[in-house]
Structure formats: structure tokens, C-alpha cells
Amino acid sequence: MKSLVVAALLGAVTFDQERMGGALIPVYKDEHHQNDKFLSNESNGACGDWETIDLHDNLYVMNNKGGKDKATGDSWQCSRADGVDYKWVTAWGGGTVKGYPSIVAGWHWGYKKGQGTNGLPVRVYDKPKIMTSWKTTHYKKADYEQLNTAWDIWLGNVDEQNPNSPNIEVMIWKNHVAQYPIGSKVDNINLWGTNWDVYRGNIGWDVFSFVNTQNIWEVNNKDIFDFFNYLWDQKKWVDGRKYIVGIENGNEILDGEGGFSWNYKLKVN
């Protein structure tokens, strides 16, 4: 994780090396809350810091626990091929993302699977199709939780295909609880048949966050590039010469105990 300070409504956040996503209310729908499915401790799954699980099509799961130093000693997180189970309790530094367990395509401070896999990098002005489907189920054990379900998309600077650090970060939040995005609200738009609040901020690079206002759980065969059409073609906030280098999807977790299951597809062409 590259070093950074996240300014959010909950306060300032400091991370160490390898960036977890620029994140940060409506409550989850009750039908998605269950209490009977989660790992009981760190004996299952990929539980080590930054441990990975290889998936099909050069995707992989990364057990990102970059904020664990802000959690109590009994906190834990174990990623699976199809989701994550966790217990995170804040010890100090409220508003801190403890983990971003995610599925990674392409770049995350380098290309684990090699540059060119997953159709990445791809230049914005080439107008790629980034087709995705993602169904999420949430299993909850603790009443209190702070978290989201989000894509985290990385861009380099102009002409950079393998950047040392990001130049732009785009987050798409499907749903969230008691978490707030970086920066200020600048717009509200309708994409994919639902409404999104748009936030813009900076943490050493620009962060654009699209926060769904209805807390959706399932996306079927939608084009992520729709958000880039807005950022690049409509608003001119993104230079079309920049490359989309990495696409992640997962859960930013600050506090809570339970688990998420993911059914996910991605195709870039």
C-alpha cells in the first residue's frame, strides 16, 4: 500500500504501503442479512496479509488487510475464492478501513498475472467495453457494522501502462453502511437504471466515487465504462489518453463481523 492520508467525514485516516481504495449510509436490506454462514476463526481460507487465491481468467482474490494495525488483537479476515469472512473491531483511529478483500484484474501496484491479461491496460479514449455481473450476499453476526461493496478502478498518468502509483482512482459503491466517500458531492446521475451520488476528492491522486443511493445487491451484464463516459466524455475530468490499468471488486470493511459471498464476472474488450 502506498502511503496516504484519507480525509473523510469520520476523520483523517493514515495507511501504510499498498493502497486499499479511496472510500468511505442507508442500511442493508434485511433479506440480505443472515447469521449462520461465516468462518469461526483464522483457520480457513486465505488469511495471511496480502495472501492471494488464483481464480479463472487470470483473476485472483487478494486478502487485503492493510489497516489491521488500527484493529483489536482478536480481529481477523479470511478471503475465499467466492467471498470473505471477517471480524474487525476498531482499537483506535475511528473511520479507518481495516481490509479490502477483493478480486483483482490487472494492476495492483504491478501486474501479478502479467501486463496484458484481463484486457488491461486499456486506454480511455479507445472506449472499451468493460462488461460485468456481480451478485453479493451478506451474512451478518454483529449488529454494528461499517462497510461497503465496491469496485475500485485504477488509472495511471497519461501514457502510463504500468504506473508506480495511481493517478486516478474511480470507486463504484453498490451498497454501504455508515461509511462516507472521500471529498465532496458534486453531482447526482442516473446510470444502470439507478441513481448515484458523485463525489470528488484527492488523496495525492484524484478519487471519484459513485455512491448508489438505493443500495443495490445485484448487477447483471452492465458496462463499467458507462461511468468513464460520464467522467471523460461529459465532464472532461479524466484525460482520454490515460489507461485503465486495474479493476478490483470487494468490500471495504471498517467494523463488523460476518461475511460476504460474491458471484462475479468481468470481461474487457
Disulfide bonds with the S-S distance in Angstrom:
Cys47-Cys78 2.02
